[in-house]
Amino acid sequence: MNNNKKLIIVVIGFFCFAIFLVSAYFGYDSLSSVYSKKNISNKTDKSENVKIQNGDSTKESARVMAKDFVVYDEDINEVKLSDYKGTPVVLNFWAS
C-alpha cells in the first residue's frame, strides 16, 4: 500500500511537470512573437531620448549611442566616455 502511494505521487508529479513544460513552451512561443527583434527595434527608433547614428539608413544596422559620463581613475584623473569615441570600450561595473 505504501509503494502504491509513492507511485501515485511520482506519477502526479511527472504529469504536473509535463504540464508546466508544455505551458512554458506555448507561453514562450506566443511571447516571442510579441517581443520579436523587429518590434523592439521599432520601439527603440521611436523613443525620444535615444540618439541613433545615421551611418546606414537600415534599421538593422542602427546603433544607439551611450550617454556621455565622467568617472575618476585611481589617480583621481577625470575620464570621459567621449574620450574613447571610435574605440571599443568594455565597462565593468561591480561593487564589493
Biopython code that builds the backbone (N, CA, C, O; Angstrom):
import numpy as np
from Bio.PDB.StructureBuilder import StructureBuilder

atoms = [
    (1, "MET", "N", (0.827, -1.194, 0.000)),
    (1, "MET", "CA", (0.000, 0.000, 0.000)),
    (1, "MET", "C", (0.870, 1.257, 0.000)),
    (1, "MET", "O", (0.555, 2.230, -0.684)),
    (2, "ASN", "N", (1.955, 1.237, 0.759)),
    (2, "ASN", "CA", (2.854, 2.387, 0.855)),
    (2, "ASN", "C", (3.553, 2.642, -0.472)),
    (2, "ASN", "O", (3.760, 3.797, -0.845)),
    (3, "ASN", "N", (3.923, 1.577, -1.198)),
    (3, "ASN", "CA", (4.569, 1.728, -2.501)),
    (3, "ASN", "C", (3.602, 2.297, -3.530)),
    (3, "ASN", "O", (4.017, 3.046, -4.414)),
    (4, "ASN", "N", (2.332, 1.960, -3.431)),
    (4, "ASN", "CA", (1.334, 2.491, -4.352)),
    (4, "ASN", "C", (1.173, 3.999, -4.170)),
    (4, "ASN", "O", (1.022, 4.724, -5.152)),
    (5, "LYS", "N", (1.203, 4.478, -2.927)),
    (5, "LYS", "CA", (1.093, 5.912, -2.659)),
    (5, "LYS", "C", (2.288, 6.652, -3.237)),
    (5, "LYS", "O", (2.138, 7.725, -3.821)),
    (6, "LYS", "N", (3.467, 6.083, -3.074)),
    (6, "LYS", "CA", (4.676, 6.713, -3.631)),
    (6, "LYS", "C", (4.609, 6.772, -5.150)),
    (6, "LYS", "O", (4.984, 7.772, -5.761)),
    (7, "LEU", "N", (4.125, 5.688, -5.755)),
    (7, "LEU", "CA", (3.998, 5.642, -7.207)),
    (7, "LEU", "C", (2.991, 6.676, -7.705)),
    (7, "LEU", "O", (3.222, 7.338, -8.717)),
    (8, "ILE", "N", (1.888, 6.810, -7.001)),
    (8, "ILE", "CA", (0.880, 7.796, -7.391)),
    (8, "ILE", "C", (1.449, 9.206, -7.270)),
    (8, "ILE", "O", (1.213, 10.038, -8.147)),
    (9, "ILE", "N", (2.182, 9.487, -6.218)),
    (9, "ILE", "CA", (2.787, 10.818, -6.031)),
    (9, "ILE", "C", (3.796, 11.102, -7.138)),
    (9, "ILE", "O", (3.856, 12.221, -7.648)),
    (10, "VAL", "N", (4.584, 10.108, -7.511)),
    (10, "VAL", "CA", (5.572, 10.284, -8.575)),
    (10, "VAL", "C", (4.878, 10.533, -9.915)),
    (10, "VAL", "O", (5.305, 11.398, -10.679)),
    (11, "VAL", "N", (3.833, 9.797, -10.201)),
    (11, "VAL", "CA", (3.106, 9.958, -11.461)),
    (11, "VAL", "C", (2.445, 11.333, -11.520)),
    (11, "VAL", "O", (2.502, 12.007, -12.549)),
    (12, "ILE", "N", (1.821, 11.747, -10.428)),
    (12, "ILE", "CA", (1.192, 13.069, -10.386)),
    (12, "ILE", "C", (2.253, 14.160, -10.563)),
    (12, "ILE", "O", (2.026, 15.128, -11.289)),
    (13, "GLY", "N", (3.392, 14.013, -9.917)),
    (13, "GLY", "CA", (4.481, 14.977, -10.070)),
    (13, "GLY", "C", (4.989, 15.025, -11.502)),
    (13, "GLY", "O", (5.281, 16.102, -12.023)),
    (14, "PHE", "N", (5.095, 13.881, -12.133)),
    (14, "PHE", "CA", (5.533, 13.833, -13.530)),
    (14, "PHE", "C", (4.559, 14.564, -14.439)),
    (14, "PHE", "O", (4.974, 15.342, -15.297)),
    (15, "PHE", "N", (3.254, 14.318, -14.255)),
    (15, "PHE", "CA", (2.257, 14.982, -15.092)),
    (15, "PHE", "C", (2.224, 16.489, -14.841)),
    (15, "PHE", "O", (2.047, 17.262, -15.783)),
    (16, "CYS", "N", (2.390, 16.919, -13.591)),
    (16, "CYS", "CA", (2.442, 18.360, -13.292)),
    (16, "CYS", "C", (3.653, 18.995, -13.973)),
    (16, "CYS", "O", (3.549, 20.088, -14.529)),
    (17, "PHE", "N", (4.779, 18.329, -13.932)),
    (17, "PHE", "CA", (5.977, 18.848, -14.586)),
    (17, "PHE", "C", (5.800, 18.895, -16.105)),
    (17, "PHE", "O", (6.232, 19.845, -16.757)),
    (18, "ALA", "N", (5.163, 17.863, -16.661)),
    (18, "ALA", "CA", (4.907, 17.845, -18.104)),
    (18, "ALA", "C", (3.961, 18.973, -18.499)),
    (18, "ALA", "O", (4.169, 19.613, -19.530)),
    (19, "ILE", "N", (2.932, 19.228, -17.707)),
    (19, "ILE", "CA", (2.013, 20.336, -17.980)),
    (19, "ILE", "C", (2.746, 21.667, -17.896)),
    (19, "ILE", "O", (2.507, 22.561, -18.707)),
    (20, "PHE", "N", (3.631, 21.800, -16.926)),
    (20, "PHE", "CA", (4.432, 23.028, -16.801)),
    (20, "PHE", "C", (5.305, 23.228, -18.040)),
    (20, "PHE", "O", (5.375, 24.339, -18.564)),
    (21, "LEU", "N", (5.963, 22.189, -18.512)),
    (21, "LEU", "CA", (6.823, 22.314, -19.696)),
    (21, "LEU", "C", (6.024, 22.679, -20.941)),
    (21, "LEU", "O", (6.466, 23.508, -21.737)),
    (22, "VAL", "N", (4.871, 22.079, -21.116)),
    (22, "VAL", "CA", (4.045, 22.384, -22.282)),
    (22, "VAL", "C", (3.551, 23.823, -22.215)),
    (22, "VAL", "O", (3.586, 24.529, -23.223)),
    (23, "SER", "N", (3.091, 24.273, -21.050)),
    (23, "SER", "CA", (2.612, 25.657, -20.935)),
    (23, "SER", "C", (3.762, 26.645, -21.104)),
    (23, "SER", "O", (3.563, 27.717, -21.676)),
    (24, "ALA", "N", (4.957, 26.313, -20.624)),
    (24, "ALA", "CA", (6.111, 27.192, -20.822)),
    (24, "ALA", "C", (6.475, 27.283, -22.294)),
    (24, "ALA", "O", (6.833, 28.358, -22.776)),
    (25, "TYR", "N", (6.390, 26.180, -23.008)),
    (25, "TYR", "CA", (6.692, 26.186, -24.438)),
    (25, "TYR", "C", (5.732, 27.097, -25.195)),
    (25, "TYR", "O", (6.163, 27.938, -25.984)),
    (26, "PHE", "N", (4.433, 26.931, -24.957)),
    (26, "PHE", "CA", (3.448, 27.739, -25.673)),
    (26, "PHE", "C", (3.494, 29.196, -25.223)),
    (26, "PHE", "O", (3.267, 30.096, -26.031)),
    (27, "GLY", "N", (3.781, 29.441, -23.955)),
    (27, "GLY", "CA", (3.921, 30.811, -23.477)),
    (27, "GLY", "C", (5.109, 31.495, -24.109)),
    (27, "GLY", "O", (5.011, 32.653, -24.516)),
    (28, "TYR", "N", (6.228, 30.805, -24.201)),
    (28, "TYR", "CA", (7.417, 31.366, -24.843)),
    (28, "TYR", "C", (7.155, 31.621, -26.320)),
    (28, "TYR", "O", (7.565, 32.649, -26.859)),
    (29, "ASP", "N", (6.478, 30.695, -26.967)),
    (29, "ASP", "CA", (6.189, 30.844, -28.389)),
    (29, "ASP", "C", (5.303, 32.063, -28.648)),
    (29, "ASP", "O", (5.544, 32.817, -29.591)),
    (30, "SER", "N", (4.292, 32.253, -27.825)),
    (30, "SER", "CA", (3.399, 33.401, -28.045)),
    (30, "SER", "C", (4.074, 34.713, -27.670)),
    (30, "SER", "O", (3.870, 35.717, -28.353)),
    (31, "LEU", "N", (4.872, 34.735, -26.605)),
    (31, "LEU", "CA", (5.543, 35.971, -26.204)),
    (31, "LEU", "C", (6.693, 36.336, -27.129)),
    (31, "LEU", "O", (6.993, 37.517, -27.304)),
    (32, "SER", "N", (7.339, 35.343, -27.722)),
    (32, "SER", "CA", (8.453, 35.661, -28.622)),
    (32, "SER", "C", (7.968, 36.358, -29.877)),
    (32, "SER", "O", (8.702, 37.157, -30.460)),
    (33, "SER", "N", (6.751, 36.074, -30.305)),
    (33, "SER", "CA", (6.223, 36.793, -31.463)),
    (33, "SER", "C", (5.846, 38.220, -31.090)),
    (33, "SER", "O", (5.935, 39.118, -31.927)),
    (34, "VAL", "N", (5.428, 38.441, -29.852)),
    (34, "VAL", "CA", (5.077, 39.788, -29.406)),
    (34, "VAL", "C", (6.340, 40.625, -29.233)),
    (34, "VAL", "O", (6.373, 41.787, -29.639)),
    (35, "TYR", "N", (7.368, 40.050, -28.638)),
    (35, "TYR", "CA", (8.597, 40.773, -28.351)),
    (35, "TYR", "C", (9.711, 40.385, -29.314)),
    (35, "TYR", "O", (10.851, 40.180, -28.896)),
    (36, "SER", "N", (9.394, 40.286, -30.576)),
    (36, "SER", "CA", (10.411, 39.917, -31.547)),
    (36, "SER", "C", (11.392, 41.066, -31.735)),
    (36, "SER", "O", (11.112, 42.198, -31.340)),
    (37, "LYS", "N", (12.521, 40.780, -32.329)),
    (37, "LYS", "CA", (13.571, 41.780, -32.525)),
    (37, "LYS", "C", (13.061, 42.944, -33.370)),
    (37, "LYS", "O", (13.448, 44.092, -33.148)),
    (38, "LYS", "N", (12.203, 42.651, -34.327)),
    (38, "LYS", "CA", (11.673, 43.702, -35.192)),
    (38, "LYS", "C", (10.816, 44.667, -34.395)),
    (38, "LYS", "O", (10.930, 45.879, -34.574)),
    (39, "ASN", "N", (9.965, 44.161, -33.522)),
    (39, "ASN", "CA", (9.100, 45.025, -32.724)),
    (39, "ASN", "C", (9.896, 45.864, -31.736)),
    (39, "ASN", "O", (9.565, 47.030, -31.519)),
    (40, "ILE", "N", (10.930, 45.305, -31.139)),
    (40, "ILE", "CA", (11.742, 46.051, -30.188)),
    (40, "ILE", "C", (12.514, 47.150, -30.894)),
    (40, "ILE", "O", (12.626, 48.255, -30.362)),
    (41, "SER", "N", (13.057, 46.878, -32.092)),
    (41, "SER", "CA", (13.814, 47.901, -32.806)),
    (41, "SER", "C", (12.905, 49.032, -33.252)),
    (41, "SER", "O", (13.343, 50.181, -33.286)),
    (42, "ASN", "N", (11.645, 48.749, -33.599)),
    (42, "ASN", "CA", (10.720, 49.810, -33.962)),
    (42, "ASN", "C", (10.406, 50.695, -32.770)),
    (42, "ASN", "O", (10.287, 51.911, -32.920)),
    (43, "LYS", "N", (10.270, 50.106, -31.588)),
    (43, "LYS", "CA", (10.001, 50.898, -30.397)),
    (43, "LYS", "C", (11.214, 51.737, -30.033)),
    (43, "LYS", "O", (11.059, 52.872, -29.581)),
    (44, "THR", "N", (12.406, 51.214, -30.217)),
    (44, "THR", "CA", (13.621, 51.950, -29.895)),
    (44, "THR", "C", (13.803, 53.129, -30.836)),
    (44, "THR", "O", (14.232, 54.199, -30.404)),
    (45, "ASP", "N", (13.482, 52.955, -32.122)),
    (45, "ASP", "CA", (13.641, 54.039, -33.080)),
    (45, "ASP", "C", (12.723, 55.206, -32.763)),
    (45, "ASP", "O", (13.081, 56.354, -33.026)),
    (46, "LYS", "N", (11.535, 54.939, -32.198)),
    (46, "LYS", "CA", (10.566, 55.985, -31.932)),
    (46, "LYS", "C", (10.816, 56.683, -30.597)),
    (46, "LYS", "O", (10.178, 57.696, -30.311)),
    (47, "SER", "N", (11.719, 56.173, -29.784)),
    (47, "SER", "CA", (11.971, 56.761, -28.477)),
    (47, "SER", "C", (12.576, 58.152, -28.623)),
    (47, "SER", "O", (13.425, 58.383, -29.484)),
    (48, "GLU", "N", (12.130, 59.074, -27.775)),
    (48, "GLU", "CA", (12.586, 60.455, -27.892)),
    (48, "GLU", "C", (13.983, 60.662, -27.316)),
    (48, "GLU", "O", (14.737, 61.499, -27.812)),
    (49, "ASN", "N", (14.335, 59.912, -26.279)),
    (49, "ASN", "CA", (15.597, 60.177, -25.609)),
    (49, "ASN", "C", (16.717, 59.241, -26.042)),
    (49, "ASN", "O", (17.711, 59.119, -25.326)),
    (50, "VAL", "N", (16.594, 58.579, -27.180)),
    (50, "VAL", "CA", (17.631, 57.715, -27.712)),
    (50, "VAL", "C", (18.191, 58.344, -28.980)),
    (50, "VAL", "O", (17.447, 58.658, -29.910)),
    (51, "LYS", "N", (19.511, 58.524, -29.009)),
    (51, "LYS", "CA", (20.143, 59.083, -30.192)),
    (51, "LYS", "C", (20.646, 57.939, -31.061)),
    (51, "LYS", "O", (21.269, 57.003, -30.559)),
    (52, "ILE", "N", (20.380, 58.010, -32.360)),
    (52, "ILE", "CA", (20.791, 56.957, -33.281)),
    (52, "ILE", "C", (21.736, 57.552, -34.306)),
    (52, "ILE", "O", (21.452, 58.587, -34.910)),
    (53, "GLN", "N", (22.868, 56.880, -34.493)),
    (53, "GLN", "CA", (23.811, 57.322, -35.514)),
    (53, "GLN", "C", (23.246, 56.980, -36.875)),
    (53, "GLN", "O", (22.676, 55.904, -37.054)),
    (54, "ASN", "N", (23.391, 57.871, -37.832)),
    (54, "ASN", "CA", (22.867, 57.637, -39.170)),
    (54, "ASN", "C", (23.958, 57.159, -40.112)),
    (54, "ASN", "O", (24.091, 57.692, -41.213)),
    (55, "GLY", "N", (24.739, 56.172, -39.711)),
    (55, "GLY", "CA", (25.752, 55.611, -40.582)),
    (55, "GLY", "C", (25.134, 54.855, -41.730)),
    (55, "GLY", "O", (25.674, 54.855, -42.836)),
    (56, "ASP", "N", (24.011, 54.209, -41.486)),
    (56, "ASP", "CA", (23.303, 53.448, -42.508)),
    (56, "ASP", "C", (21.814, 53.633, -42.243)),
    (56, "ASP", "O", (21.403, 53.720, -41.086)),
    (57, "SER", "N", (21.013, 53.693, -43.275)),
    (57, "SER", "CA", (19.600, 54.001, -43.111)),
    (57, "SER", "C", (18.766, 52.786, -42.726)),
    (57, "SER", "O", (17.596, 52.946, -42.377)),
    (58, "THR", "N", (19.317, 51.587, -42.776)),
    (58, "THR", "CA", (18.533, 50.409, -42.418)),
    (58, "THR", "C", (18.414, 50.309, -40.909)),
    (58, "THR", "O", (19.322, 50.693, -40.172)),
    (59, "LYS", "N", (17.282, 49.786, -40.462)),
    (59, "LYS", "CA", (17.042, 49.670, -39.027)),
    (59, "LYS", "C", (17.915, 48.596, -38.396)),
    (59, "LYS", "O", (18.210, 48.663, -37.203)),
    (60, "GLU", "N", (18.325, 47.623, -39.167)),
    (60, "GLU", "CA", (19.141, 46.539, -38.632)),
    (60, "GLU", "C", (20.519, 47.024, -38.202)),
    (60, "GLU", "O", (21.089, 46.497, -37.247)),
    (61, "SER", "N", (21.058, 48.022, -38.893)),
    (61, "SER", "CA", (22.412, 48.461, -38.582)),
    (61, "SER", "C", (22.434, 49.746, -37.764)),
    (61, "SER", "O", (23.512, 50.302, -37.552)),
    (62, "ALA", "N", (21.286, 50.245, -37.294)),
    (62, "ALA", "CA", (21.256, 51.454, -36.478)),
    (62, "ALA", "C", (21.893, 51.152, -35.128)),
    (62, "ALA", "O", (21.645, 50.101, -34.536)),
    (63, "ARG", "N", (22.713, 52.078, -34.647)),
    (63, "ARG", "CA", (23.391, 51.895, -33.370)),
    (63, "ARG", "C", (22.917, 52.951, -32.393)),
    (63, "ARG", "O", (22.668, 54.093, -32.778)),
    (64, "VAL", "N", (22.794, 52.586, -31.166)),
    (64, "VAL", "CA", (22.368, 53.506, -30.130)),
    (64, "VAL", "C", (23.614, 54.020, -29.421)),
    (64, "VAL", "O", (24.449, 53.238, -28.966)),
    (65, "MET", "N", (23.731, 55.330, -29.334)),
    (65, "MET", "CA", (24.894, 55.927, -28.681)),
    (65, "MET", "C", (24.674, 55.959, -27.172)),
    (65, "MET", "O", (23.580, 56.278, -26.706)),
    (66, "ALA", "N", (25.706, 55.631, -26.420)),
    (66, "ALA", "CA", (25.640, 55.691, -24.967)),
    (66, "ALA", "C", (25.763, 57.141, -24.516)),
    (66, "ALA", "O", (26.414, 57.955, -25.171)),
    (67, "LYS", "N", (25.137, 57.448, -23.399)),
    (67, "LYS", "CA", (25.246, 58.789, -22.848)),
    (67, "LYS", "C", (26.665, 59.001, -22.331)),
    (67, "LYS", "O", (27.291, 58.090, -21.790)),
    (68, "ASP", "N", (27.150, 60.210, -22.509)),
    (68, "ASP", "CA", (28.492, 60.530, -22.030)),
    (68, "ASP", "C", (28.466, 60.680, -20.517)),
    (68, "ASP", "O", (27.560, 61.308, -19.970)),
    (69, "PHE", "N", (29.448, 60.110, -19.843)),
    (69, "PHE", "CA", (29.536, 60.242, -18.392)),
    (69, "PHE", "C", (30.998, 60.364, -17.994)),
    (69, "PHE", "O", (31.900, 60.072, -18.779)),
    (70, "VAL", "N", (31.211, 60.795, -16.775)),
    (70, "VAL", "CA", (32.557, 61.039, -16.251)),
    (70, "VAL", "C", (32.777, 60.141, -15.046)),
    (70, "VAL", "O", (31.921, 60.048, -14.166)),
    (71, "VAL", "N", (33.927, 59.482, -15.010)),
    (71, "VAL", "CA", (34.362, 58.709, -13.846)),
    (71, "VAL", "C", (35.779, 59.125, -13.512)),
    (71, "VAL", "O", (36.423, 59.831, -14.288)),
    (72, "TYR", "N", (36.262, 58.697, -12.372)),
    (72, "TYR", "CA", (37.611, 59.043, -11.943)),
    (72, "TYR", "C", (38.414, 57.765, -11.756)),
    (72, "TYR", "O", (37.920, 56.782, -11.201)),
    (73, "ASP", "N", (39.664, 57.789, -12.227)),
    (73, "ASP", "CA", (40.517, 56.613, -12.084)),
    (73, "ASP", "C", (41.186, 56.612, -10.719)),
    (73, "ASP", "O", (40.881, 57.447, -9.867)),
    (74, "GLU", "N", (42.098, 55.671, -10.517)),
    (74, "GLU", "CA", (42.729, 55.527, -9.202)),
    (74, "GLU", "C", (43.621, 56.710, -8.828)),
    (74, "GLU", "O", (43.928, 56.890, -7.650)),
    (75, "ASP", "N", (44.042, 57.515, -9.795)),
    (75, "ASP", "CA", (44.854, 58.703, -9.523)),
    (75, "ASP", "C", (44.012, 59.969, -9.491)),
    (75, "ASP", "O", (44.558, 61.070, -9.560)),
    (76, "ILE", "N", (42.708, 59.837, -9.388)),
    (76, "ILE", "CA", (41.740, 60.939, -9.349)),
    (76, "ILE", "C", (41.804, 61.783, -10.627)),
    (76, "ILE", "O", (41.585, 62.993, -10.578)),
    (77, "ASN", "N", (42.096, 61.166, -11.744)),
    (77, "ASN", "CA", (42.050, 61.850, -13.034)),
    (77, "ASN", "C", (40.660, 61.634, -13.642)),
    (77, "ASN", "O", (40.107, 60.537, -13.572)),
    (78, "GLU", "N", (40.109, 62.687, -14.236)),
    (78, "GLU", "CA", (38.792, 62.612, -14.842)),
    (78, "GLU", "C", (38.872, 61.852, -16.164)),
    (78, "GLU", "O", (39.727, 62.146, -17.000)),
    (79, "VAL", "N", (37.991, 60.882, -16.352)),
    (79, "VAL", "CA", (37.945, 60.097, -17.578)),
    (79, "VAL", "C", (36.517, 60.161, -18.115)),
    (79, "VAL", "O", (35.564, 59.833, -17.408)),
    (80, "LYS", "N", (36.377, 60.585, -19.366)),
    (80, "LYS", "CA", (35.067, 60.680, -20.002)),
    (80, "LYS", "C", (34.913, 59.551, -21.007)),
    (80, "LYS", "O", (35.886, 59.099, -21.610)),
    (81, "LEU", "N", (33.686, 59.107, -21.178)),
    (81, "LEU", "CA", (33.412, 58.087, -22.183)),
    (81, "LEU", "C", (33.659, 58.645, -23.581)),
    (81, "LEU", "O", (34.105, 57.917, -24.468)),
    (82, "SER", "N", (33.376, 59.919, -23.782)),
    (82, "SER", "CA", (33.561, 60.518, -25.105)),
    (82, "SER", "C", (35.032, 60.574, -25.510)),
    (82, "SER", "O", (35.330, 60.736, -26.694)),
    (83, "ASP", "N", (35.955, 60.444, -24.564)),
    (83, "ASP", "CA", (37.383, 60.410, -24.901)),
    (83, "ASP", "C", (37.742, 59.174, -25.711)),
    (83, "ASP", "O", (38.744, 59.168, -26.425)),
    (84, "TYR", "N", (36.937, 58.137, -25.607)),
    (84, "TYR", "CA", (37.219, 56.872, -26.278)),
    (84, "TYR", "C", (36.316, 56.630, -27.481)),
    (84, "TYR", "O", (36.132, 55.484, -27.893)),
    (85, "LYS", "N", (35.750, 57.695, -28.051)),
    (85, "LYS", "CA", (34.852, 57.549, -29.183)),
    (85, "LYS", "C", (35.596, 56.923, -30.365)),
    (85, "LYS", "O", (36.690, 57.360, -30.721)),
    (86, "GLY", "N", (34.998, 55.903, -30.965)),
    (86, "GLY", "CA", (35.600, 55.215, -32.099)),
    (86, "GLY", "C", (36.418, 54.003, -31.714)),
    (86, "GLY", "O", (36.862, 53.260, -32.590)),
    (87, "THR", "N", (36.629, 53.785, -30.440)),
    (87, "THR", "CA", (37.368, 52.606, -29.988)),
    (87, "THR", "C", (36.444, 51.745, -29.129)),
    (87, "THR", "O", (35.571, 52.275, -28.443)),
    (88, "PRO", "N", (36.625, 50.442, -29.159)),
    (88, "PRO", "CA", (35.802, 49.568, -28.314)),
    (88, "PRO", "C", (36.099, 49.797, -26.837)),
    (88, "PRO", "O", (37.259, 49.910, -26.442)),
    (89, "VAL", "N", (35.058, 49.865, -26.032)),
    (89, "VAL", "CA", (35.193, 50.097, -24.599)),
    (89, "VAL", "C", (34.426, 49.007, -23.867)),
    (89, "VAL", "O", (33.279, 48.715, -24.206)),
    (90, "VAL", "N", (35.054, 48.405, -22.867)),
    (90, "VAL", "CA", (34.393, 47.420, -22.015)),
    (90, "VAL", "C", (34.250, 48.047, -20.653)),
    (90, "VAL", "O", (35.244, 48.420, -20.029)),
    (91, "LEU", "N", (33.006, 48.169, -20.178)),
    (91, "LEU", "CA", (32.733, 48.727, -18.860)),
    (91, "LEU", "C", (32.422, 47.604, -17.901)),
    (91, "LEU", "O", (31.589, 46.743, -18.186)),
    (92, "ASN", "N", (33.087, 47.613, -16.771)),
    (92, "ASN", "CA", (32.867, 46.584, -15.763)),
    (92, "ASN", "C", (32.419, 47.275, -14.480)),
    (92, "ASN", "O", (33.246, 47.791, -13.727)),
    (93, "PHE", "N", (31.107, 47.286, -14.230)),
    (93, "PHE", "CA", (30.562, 47.883, -13.022)),
    (93, "PHE", "C", (30.362, 46.790, -11.998)),
    (93, "PHE", "O", (29.697, 45.792, -12.275)),
    (94, "TRP", "N", (30.928, 46.967, -10.821)),
    (94, "TRP", "CA", (30.749, 45.991, -9.760)),
    (94, "TRP", "C", (30.982, 46.680, -8.427)),
    (94, "TRP", "O", (31.566, 47.763, -8.371)),
    (95, "ALA", "N", (30.537, 46.070, -7.389)),
    (95, "ALA", "CA", (30.728, 46.613, -6.053)),
    (95, "ALA", "C", (31.122, 45.476, -5.134)),
    (95, "ALA", "O", (30.726, 44.329, -5.337)),
    (96, "SER", "N", (31.890, 45.800, -4.142)),
    (96, "SER", "CA", (32.302, 44.774, -3.189)),
    (96, "SER", "C", (31.465, 44.847, -1.945)),
    (96, "SER", "O", (31.663, 44.059, -1.020)),
]
sb = StructureBuilder()
sb.init_structure("model")
sb.init_model(0)
sb.init_chain("A")
sb.init_seg("    ")
for serial, (resi, resn, name, xyz) in enumerate(atoms, 1):
    if name == "N":
        sb.init_residue(resn, " ", resi, " ")
    sb.init_atom(name, np.array(xyz, "f"), 0.0, 1.0, " ", f" {name:<3s}", serial, name[0])
structure = sb.get_structure()
